[in-house]
Amino acid sequence: RAMERTLVLLLLSLAVAQSFSHQRGLIFSLDNGELCLQSAQCKSKCCHRTSGLSLARCANKAIEFQECSPKSLYGVYYKCPCEQGLTCEADSSLVGSITNTNYGTCQDPQKSSK
């Protein structure tokens, strides 16, 4: 009987947490400035930290001529990737990806090809 009550309480709390998370964005669809663990949680798709010891927060993607990272193995960036339509001209080596030092600059490929 105690096991059934525990199971019912667990399922009920999961259902409440699930509905609450969609309404308030506690897990996904987080706004800029909110704490995050992965870029997939952010509306902007960039979970950014300023240093290895800082907390990561959702941030805007990089605009043209701003510093950027082409991708992150961990889902958290020191420099956000570029906005849609821009490319990050950077060293895309594996070592750069692992150490998060593969920074570049956002460029418009349409302008550079002309």
C-alpha positions as CSV (number, residue, x, y, z in Angstrom):
1,R,0.0,0.0,0.0
2,A,2.8,2.4,0.9
3,M,4.4,1.6,-2.5
4,E,1.2,2.4,-4.4
5,R,0.9,5.8,-2.6
6,T,4.5,6.6,-3.4
7,L,4.0,5.7,-7.0
8,V,0.9,7.8,-7.3
9,L,2.6,10.8,-5.6
10,L,5.6,10.4,-8.0
11,L,3.4,10.2,-11.1
12,L,1.3,13.2,-9.9
13,S,4.4,15.3,-9.2
14,L,5.9,14.4,-12.6
15,A,2.6,15.5,-14.3
16,V,2.6,18.8,-12.4
17,A,6.2,19.4,-13.2
18,Q,5.7,18.6,-16.8
19,S,2.8,21.0,-17.2
20,F,4.5,23.7,-15.1
21,S,7.7,23.5,-17.1
22,H,6.0,24.2,-20.4
23,Q,4.1,27.2,-18.9
24,R,7.1,28.8,-17.2
25,G,10.0,27.5,-19.3
26,L,11.8,25.8,-16.4
27,I,13.4,23.1,-18.6
28,F,13.1,24.2,-22.2
29,S,12.2,27.4,-24.0
30,L,14.3,29.5,-21.6
31,D,14.7,33.2,-22.1
32,N,18.0,35.1,-22.4
33,G,19.6,35.5,-18.9
34,E,18.0,32.3,-17.5
35,L,20.4,29.6,-16.2
36,C,20.9,26.6,-18.5
37,L,22.9,23.4,-18.9
38,Q,22.5,22.9,-22.7
39,S,21.9,25.1,-25.6
40,A,18.8,23.1,-26.6
41,Q,17.1,24.5,-23.5
42,C,17.3,28.1,-24.7
43,K,14.9,29.8,-27.1
44,S,18.0,31.3,-28.7
45,K,19.8,27.9,-28.9
46,C,22.9,29.3,-27.1
47,C,23.8,28.4,-23.6
48,H,26.7,30.8,-22.8
49,R,29.3,31.1,-20.0
50,T,31.9,33.8,-19.6
51,S,34.5,31.5,-17.9
52,G,35.0,27.9,-16.8
53,L,33.8,28.8,-13.3
54,S,30.8,31.0,-14.3
55,L,27.2,29.8,-14.5
56,A,25.9,29.3,-18.0
57,R,22.9,31.5,-19.1
58,C,20.9,31.7,-22.3
59,A,22.2,34.4,-24.6
60,N,21.6,35.8,-28.2
61,K,23.4,34.2,-31.0
62,A,26.3,36.2,-32.4
63,I,25.7,38.8,-35.1
64,E,27.8,39.7,-38.1
65,F,31.4,40.6,-37.2
66,Q,31.0,39.4,-33.7
67,E,33.1,36.6,-32.2
68,C,31.6,33.1,-32.4
69,S,32.2,29.4,-31.9
70,P,31.4,27.1,-34.8
71,K,30.1,24.3,-32.5
72,S,30.5,22.9,-29.0
73,L,30.9,19.3,-28.0
74,Y,29.3,20.1,-24.6
75,G,26.3,22.2,-25.6
76,V,27.6,25.2,-23.7
77,Y,29.5,28.0,-25.4
78,Y,32.1,30.7,-24.4
79,K,31.2,32.5,-27.7
80,C,27.7,31.9,-29.1
81,P,27.3,30.5,-32.6
82,C,26.2,32.8,-35.4
83,E,22.6,33.8,-36.2
84,Q,20.9,32.0,-39.1
85,G,22.4,32.9,-42.4
86,L,25.9,33.7,-41.1
87,T,28.9,31.4,-40.9
88,C,31.5,31.3,-38.2
89,E,34.9,31.5,-39.9
90,A,37.1,29.8,-37.3
91,D,39.5,26.9,-36.7
92,S,37.2,23.9,-36.5
93,S,39.9,21.5,-35.3
94,L,39.0,18.8,-32.8
95,V,41.4,20.3,-30.2
96,G,39.7,23.7,-30.6
97,S,36.3,22.1,-30.0
98,I,37.5,20.2,-26.9
99,T,39.2,23.2,-25.3
100,N,36.5,25.7,-26.5
101,T,39.1,27.9,-28.1
102,N,38.0,27.6,-31.7
103,Y,36.7,31.2,-31.9
104,G,36.1,33.0,-35.1
105,T,34.0,35.9,-36.5
106,C,30.5,35.7,-37.9
107,Q,30.5,36.4,-41.7
108,D,27.8,36.7,-44.3
109,P,28.7,34.1,-46.9
110,Q,26.7,36.1,-49.5
111,K,29.0,39.1,-49.1
112,S,32.2,37.1,-49.0
113,S,31.4,35.3,-52.3
114,K,31.0,38.6,-54.2
